[in-house]
Amino acid sequence: RGRLDECLTHGERFESQLARRMGLPPLPHTNLAEGVVVRSVVEAPHQRTLFKQKIAEFGETQYQNTDWKKSKCGGAHVLPDASVSLRYEIEARVTEQRLANVVSKVGRVDPSDRAACRQLCDALKDDVVDALFDDDVLESRELLDTEGMQDHLEKTARILVVQHLRALPR
């Protein structure tokens, strides 16, 4: 808690104080906080005025190649087609960390419960779409609803959810 400039300069890598605040014994290992959330004390109606500074270990967006836009252009100064760009941005946001965060919100899923598995996949897709808007990758749903983009999002999310469910102890 503090002034905006203080919050922005607070490092995002620090030991979590949550266990201590809850009166729990200290952990035998380092327990890093996920990061810092900077939020306005007073919010405008119907506006989300916060942002997160997360440490890399908790990042929900991961690019295989951070210079992928340059490589798709063959070194030229032309950006890739919007649909190609959106496919990469979707793939960068369908991550194990994002799925873990979704599971923490919806709860564990029984792999034999098809409806619950479908809900988990849908919740992951919704979170990815929210992130695309939050990160200013999408300005409207228009591009998301074209050129098989929904199918791409479904396939990418489903692969990750199936991997997650298969890894659960039975």
Salt bridges, closest charged atoms under 4 A:
ASP5 OD2 - ARG3 NH2 2.89
GLU6 OE2 - ARG3 NH1 3.40
GLU34 OE2 - LYS54 NZ 2.83
GLU43 OE2 - ARG39 NE 2.66
GLU57 OE2 - ARG13 NH2 2.57
GLU60 OE2 - LYS54 NZ 3.19
GLU60 OE1 - ARG98 NH1 3.05
GLU89 OE1 - ARG93 NH1 2.58
GLU91 OE2 - HIS152 NE2 2.90
ASP122 OD1 - ARG118 NH2 2.89
ASP122 OD1 - LYS125 NZ 3.59
ASP127 OD2 - ARG98 NH1 2.75
ASP127 OD1 - LYS105 NZ 3.52
ASP134 OD2 - ARG48 NH1 3.18
ASP135 OD2 - ARG93 NH2 3.06
GLU154 OE1 - ARG118 NH2 2.88
GLU154 OE1 - LYS125 NZ 2.47
GLU154 OE2 - ARG158 NH2 2.83
